[in-house]
Amino acid sequence: MPVHMRNLIAGNWIEASGRATFEIRDPATDEPVASVPLCGATEAVLAVDAAAEAAAGWRQRPALERSSIVRRWGDLVLAHTNELADVLTREQGKPLAEARGEIAYAASFLAGAADLAPHFGGDVIPGPAASKHIFVLRPPVGVVAAITPWNFPAAMITRKLGPALAVGCTAVVKPAEQAPLTGLALARLAGEAGVPAGVLNAITGDAAAIGRAWLGDARVRKLSFTGSTAVGRVLIRQAAEHITRLSLELGGLAPFVVFEDADLAAAVRGAMLAKFRNAGQTCICPNRFYVQRSIYEEFLGRLHHALGELRLGHGLDAGVTTGPLIDDDAVAKVRMHIADARDRGASLRKGGDFVRPSATLSGRFCTPTLLSGLTPEMAIAREETFGPVAAVGIFDDEAEAFALANASPYGLAAYAYTRDLARAMRAAEAIEAGIVGINDGGVSTAVAPFGGLKESGWGREGGRWALEAYTDVKYVSIA
């Protein structure tokens, strides 16, 4: 029977003011999993009230004390891995093994922030005269807001809130409507870890109304958002009212470049990891594969074989590697990308169908798909697909490879495979992306700066860069 989960404001678990709710459904079965409050501007302001009231007390706590609480939060997340992963799989669809991996990944952001924060401070700079002393302080920005996506409902919350809380900010967070349950469970664990009432507030509901309320409130000094470029543009316009600082991780269209001297076995392993994790529903998934002509057919053959090892099904079932797409809009987009590519001359080498792996499952399962003959005018070469579809094109030389890789307004992630060290360094420098994996399909880590170039957003999350993002720079001159 579906459960009901409330929202957290000022340490209290509350309903929406009008007691409205909405359902969360398992994308694999369409069965209801839970219901949550349908909050809006009223609750958004109440959450900011709570965060603002708690700000002074939390900021004044010693950094080591704040960090200890954040670390305990991470320890509790790990201790509840199985329960959290079960919730995550039911609301989001990814296989249980991937869900467990995401919970560990989420905990690593809390541990990393807890490690860094006690040693993160300002600077003492030699003054221009003997009578002057110059200090640079790094105070917390204040109340921060976070709007997180459905594809990583645990990791994207801790990546934002771990550093924010560790440096002394208080927070309001809205998990994605499609998958808010994991985020609410994390908020409960934060309270158990000792995060004081009001320091972390979590609400679910109307994304547009909540976002407008937060960016219309001068007390919110920073908003961190992971989602589409279209929504990012809206937030930028709204943030202008109070010059609210933004961190934006927006759309991606990652290229995956394979040179003729690459280790093809490693390249295929990297392609499978980067492309087909979470059924292709990650922002750093390769969307465009470019392979040098002399190895093109061999790479296609190896990738075709690897796709045959994937198994569709419910994420809780043993042996399943690939779950469903999140909703019917996602299905429609993937169908369109496959059809458009074929209409424009691509060859379907494998997959391309939507199926029900069993009678109890929905029709949101896309068979892992391989297309050859990718050209620049195809939608899949211009738009993020967010599905288990690999489209492969040909290049002849290095200059063409880099030109194809950069032929996009997006620049979040990119991948290149080569055994030539000099070529690897040229690729790292030439490819316009905030993250470049050289012979590496698994680039995500809590210790590195994660973020994009061009229309993929601005700001970085992860490592010390995340702590910098949630602090101001204050210069003090003492004569």
Sequence and secondary structure as in RCSB ss.txt:
>XXXX:A:sequence
MPVHMRNLIAGNWIEASGRATFEIRDPATDEPVASVPLCGATEAVLAVDAAAEAAAGWRQRPALERSSIVRRWGD
LVLAHTNELADVLTREQGKPLAEARGEIAYAASFLAGAADLAPHFGGDVIPGPAASKHIFVLRPPVGVVAAITPW
NFPAAMITRKLGPALAVGCTAVVKPAEQAPLTGLALARLAGEAGVPAGVLNAITGDAAAIGRAWLGDARVRKLSF
TGSTAVGRVLIRQAAEHITRLSLELGGLAPFVVFEDADLAAAVRGAMLAKFRNAGQTCICPNRFYVQRSIYEEFL
GRLHHALGELRLGHGLDAGVTTGPLIDDDAVAKVRMHIADARDRGASLRKGGDFVRPSATLSGRFCTPTLLSGLT
PEMAIAREETFGPVAAVGIFDDEAEAFALANASPYGLAAYAYTRDLARAMRAAEAIEAGIVGINDGGVSTAVAPF
GGLKESGWGREGGRWALEAYTDVKYVSIA
>XXXX:A:secstr
  EE  EEETTEEE  TT  EEEEE TTT  EEEEEE B HHHHHHHHHHHHHHHHHHHHS HHHHHHHHHHHHH
HHHHTHHHHHHHHHHHH   HHHHHHHHHHHHHHHHHHHHHGGG   EEEE SSTT EEEEE  B SEEEEE  S
SSTTHHHHHHHHHHHHTT EEEEE  TTS HHHHHHHHHHHHHT  TTTEEE  B HHHHHHHHHT TTEEEEEE
ES HHHHHHHHHHHTTTT EEEEE    EEEEE TTS HHHHHHHHHHHHHGGGG STT EEEEEEEGGGHHHHH
HHHHHHHTT  BS TTSTT  B   SSHHHHHHHHHHHHHHHHTT EEEE   EE SSTTS S EE  EEEE   
TTSGGGTS   SSEEEEEEE SHHHHHHHHT SSEESEEEEE S HHHHHHHHHHS  SEEEES S    TTS B
  EETTEE  BSHHHHHHHTB  EEEEE 
